[in-house]
Structures are given as structure tokens and as C-alpha cells.
Amino acid sequence: MGISPIRKIDLAEDVWGIASSIDIYDCNPEKIRDAEYIKQFVKDLCVLIDMKRFGETQVVHFGEDEKVAGFSMVQLIETSLISAHFANLTNATYLDVFSCKPYDPEVVRNFAQGYFEGKETCINVTYRK
């Protein structure tokens, strides 16, 4: 019994959707604590990756425990959703983008890192079938 070779994925034919989780560390604290700035980020991101927003962006601050306190955001898009949590204690952004319409996760990572002035990122991408 051998190991299956890694095959190149044809996004148009083999993938139903792309889910990317992008962690951005050491963000600008003023930017991740500004609900209007976060809403504008979502609008700009949707334009960049050609996603159509469905309804308004929801941004809510919550978390009694300082470890998790911060804004959370959700934006429905016609092909699924974009969500994020902004952790005040660590000045981190945890961004998730899921869509059945193809997009480039690296474009999202670079854009979000620049938008929130993060110093370091980590990305995980899952191709859904």
C-alpha cells in the first residue's frame, strides 16, 4: 500500500469551495478596535476579490474574559461568508473567508495584513469538494 501522489487541483473542476483561515499578529490596536474601519475593510476586500456582499456587515464587541474580548465581524456574501475576530489582548486578527467562487487566499492575506498593519501572518487553506 503506497502513498497517493499529490495531484494538482483544478479549481474550476475539482473544488466546490475555498476556505482560508488567516491569523494576523501584532496588528495596529487602533484599527482593530474601530468598528467603522472593520466595516470598510470588508467592503474593500469584497471589491478586491470580486465577492458580492449580501446585507450589511455585522460588527459586535463582546467578551467578558480579556483573553477573547474584542470585535467580531460577519459578512454574508452571495457565495458564502467572511468572518473575523479581533482580539484586544494580543492585537491579533483571526480572519476566515469561505466561498464557492474561486479567489486567491494569498491576495486576501496580503491585503488584510496591510490593512491592519500586522507584522506576521499564518494561513491555512482548505479546498472543499
C-alpha positions in Angstrom: 0.0 0.0 0.0 1.7 3.2 -1.2 1.2 6.9 -0.6 -1.0 8.6 -3.1 0.8 11.2 -5.2 -0.2 14.8 -4.7 -2.1 15.9 -7.7 -2.6 19.4 -9.0 -6.1 20.8 -8.1 -8.1 22.2 -10.9 -10.1 24.9 -9.1 -12.7 25.1 -11.8 -13.5 21.3 -11.9 -12.3 19.7 -8.6 -13.2 22.2 -5.9 -16.6 23.2 -4.6 -15.2 25.9 -2.3 -12.1 27.5 -0.8 -11.9 28.1 3.0 -8.9 30.2 4.2 -8.1 31.0 7.8 -5.7 33.8 8.2 -4.2 34.8 11.5 -2.6 38.2 11.6 -0.4 39.1 14.6 0.7 42.4 16.2 -1.9 44.5 14.4 -2.4 48.2 14.9 -4.6 48.3 18.0 -6.5 51.4 16.9 -7.5 49.8 13.7 -8.8 46.5 15.1 -10.8 48.4 17.7 -12.6 50.6 15.2 -15.9 49.1 14.0 -16.3 51.5 11.1 -12.7 50.7 9.9 -13.5 47.0 10.1 -16.7 47.6 8.0 -14.7 49.5 5.4 -12.1 46.7 5.3 -14.9 44.2 4.4 -16.2 46.5 1.6 -12.7 46.9 0.2 -11.9 43.2 0.5 -15.1 42.2 -1.3 -14.3 44.6 -4.2 -10.7 43.2 -4.3 -11.7 39.6 -4.6 -14.9 40.3 -6.5 -17.4 39.0 -4.0 -20.9 40.4 -3.8 -22.0 41.3 -0.2 -25.4 40.1 0.9 -26.7 42.5 3.6 -24.7 44.7 5.9 -21.6 43.8 7.7 -22.3 42.9 11.4 -19.6 44.1 13.9 -20.2 43.4 17.6 -17.9 43.9 20.5 -18.1 41.3 23.2 -16.2 39.1 25.6 -16.2 39.3 29.4 -12.8 37.4 29.5 -10.0 39.8 28.4 -8.4 36.9 26.6 -11.2 36.9 24.0 -12.6 40.5 24.3 -12.8 42.4 21.0 -14.9 42.9 17.9 -16.3 40.0 15.9 -17.4 40.5 12.3 -19.6 38.6 9.9 -20.4 39.4 6.3 -22.6 37.1 4.2 -21.6 37.0 0.6 -23.6 35.5 -2.2 -21.2 32.6 -2.4 -20.9 32.1 1.4 -19.3 34.3 4.1 -16.4 36.3 5.6 -15.9 36.4 9.3 -13.3 37.6 11.8 -12.5 38.1 15.4 -10.2 40.9 16.6 -8.5 40.0 19.9 -7.8 43.1 22.0 -5.4 41.4 24.4 -3.0 40.2 21.7 -3.8 42.7 18.9 -4.5 39.7 16.6 -6.9 39.3 13.8 -8.4 35.9 13.0 -10.0 36.1 9.5 -11.9 33.4 7.7 -13.1 33.5 4.1 -15.2 30.8 2.7 -16.6 30.9 -0.9 -17.6 28.5 -3.6 -16.4 31.2 -6.0 -12.7 31.0 -6.5 -10.4 33.6 -5.0 -6.7 33.8 -4.2 -6.1 33.3 -0.4 -2.6 34.9 -0.7 -4.2 38.1 -2.1 -6.6 38.1 0.9 -3.7 37.5 3.3 -1.5 40.3 1.9 -4.4 42.8 1.8 -5.6 42.1 5.3 -2.1 42.2 6.8 -1.5 45.6 5.2 -5.0 46.9 6.2 -4.5 46.1 9.8 -0.7 46.7 9.8 0.1 43.3 11.1 3.7 42.2 11.5 3.3 38.5 10.9 0.7 36.1 9.5 -0.2 32.4 9.4 -2.5 31.0 6.7 -4.3 27.7 6.4 -6.3 26.9 3.2 -8.7 24.1 2.7 -10.2 23.1 -0.7 -13.7 21.8 -0.2 -15.0 19.2 -2.6 
